[in-house]
Amino acid sequence: MSTQTFNFGEKTEQYDFAVFNEREVRAAAGILFLLGFGAWMYAATTGDFQPMRGFGMLFMLDMFLRLFVGHRFSPSMALGRLVTRNQVPEWVDAEPKKTAWYIGFGMVVVACFTLGWLAMTGPIPLALCGICLSFLFFESAFGFCAGCWLHMRFAKTPPRLCSGGVCEVKH
């Protein structure tokens, strides 16, 4: 497997298109969920939104690095890679992940704007962050990627390789 740092995804010998290791991605989502849920619960129970602001900045940096620098530089992806290094990779098409990560990046930019610039507290930022945390949970626990699902439904070119074979399963 040859990895290209500044391209989106990885090139492998098995596929002629960019892919990601789904196990690594799901581990990264679980790590982010754990950190984010702790900050969210703290804000919800104490009214102190500082930990949630800190998590929002970390999450925004992580998504920025994945999308614009390279997933190898993302802290959560590096931890996910470390945790899953002894597992057989499950390769998935990189394009749906790009869609999902752009959605996540957009959501965190809006959440950070409300928490930072607008200095909002209360139900609105909790709801915004709660939606994003739900997406992280569904990705890590069930392998359901909402952005990938949207990509599958609305993209001009369908994904070629999906987690668990969901691209091929017709209901």
N, C-alpha and C positions, 0 to 999 in steps of 0.2 A: 504494500500500500504506500503510495506516495502522497504526501500531504503538501498542499500549497497554502501558505500562510495567508495571503491577501486575497484569495478567491473565496467566494461564498460556498462553503461545503468542502468536502474532501473528494478527491479522485481515487478510485480503487481499480484494481485489475478486473473485477467482476462487472463493473458498470461503466458505461461511456458518458455518464452524466454525474453531476455533483450529488453527493449523498451525505447524510449524517448518521452517526451511530445512535439509534433510538434509545438504547439503554443509557448512554451518557446524557442525552437530552432529558430523559425522564428523571435521572438522578439529580441533574442540575435543577430541574423544576421542583423536585422534592426539597432540596436544600433551600431554595429561595422561598418556597411555601413555609417551611419551618421557621425561618427567620422572620418572614413577613407576618405570619399568623401570631407569633409572639409579640411583635410590635403592635399589631392591630388589637389584640386582646388587651394589652397594656393600655392603649389609648381608650378603648371602649370601657374599661373598668375604672380607670383613674382620671380620665379627662386630660391626661398629659400626652400630647401628640408629638413630642420630640423624638422618641424612638421610631415612630412611623415616618417622620420626616427623614431621619437618617436612613431608614430602610429604603424609602422612596429614592433617595439619591444613589444608594448602592444599586438598586434595581435598574435605575435609569442608566447608570454607568455600565452595568453588565450588558444591558440590551444594546447600548450604543457600541460597545466593543464588539459584540457578536455581529452586528449588522454592518458596521463601517470600518472596522479594523481587522477582525478575524476572530472566529470563535475560539481559537487557541489562546487568546488573550483574555477571555472572559473568566473571572474568578470562579463563578459557579460551574461553568463547563470544565474548568481545570479540576475542580473537586469531584465533579461527576465522572470525569475520565479516570481519576485516581481510584475512586470507589469501584468502578466497573472494569478496571484494567484486566482482571482475570476472567472476564466473561466473553463469550463469543459475541461479536458485534451483530446487531440487527440493523441492517442498512435501510434507510428510508430516503426518498427523494428530498433534496434540499429546498426546492422551490416552495412547497407548502409551509415549511418551517420559516422561510423568509416572510411569507404573508403573516404567519402567526406572530413572529417576533416584531414585525412592524406594528401590528395591532397592539401588542404588549408595550412597545415603546411609546406609541401614541397615548395609550391609557396612562402610563406612568408620567408622561409629560403633563397631561391634564391634571393628574392627582398632585404632582409636585407644584404645579402652578397654584392650585387651590390651597394646598398646605403651606407653601412658601410665600409667594407674592401676595396672595389674598389673605394669608394667615387665618384661613378658616379652620374651625374645629367643629365637632358635632357630627350629625348624621350624614351630611353630604360627602365629606372626605372618607368617612367610614364606609359608606356605600360604594364609592368609587374604588377604594382599595379592596373592599370585600369582593367585588366582581372580579377584579384581577386575581385575587387570591383563589377564588373559585376555579378560574381557568388553570392556575398552577396546580391546584389539587387534582382536578380531573386529568390533567396531563400526567402527573406523577403516579397517581393511584390507579387510574383506569386506562391510561394510554390514549385518552380521548383528547385530541388537539382541536380546539374550537377554530383556530385560524386555519388549520389544515382542512377542516370540514368545509369552511367557507371557500377556501381555495379549490377544493374538489368540486364544489357546486357552481362556482362562478368564473373560474379562470378559463382562458381561451384554450389552453392546453392542459389536459388532465394530468394528475400526478402519475408517475410510472411505477412507483414502489412505495407502498404505505405500510405503516406499522400493523402487524397482525393480518395483513392481506386485505384490509378493508376496502382498498381500491377495486379489488377483484370481486368482492362479495356483493351480489345484487339482491336486494330485498324486494 
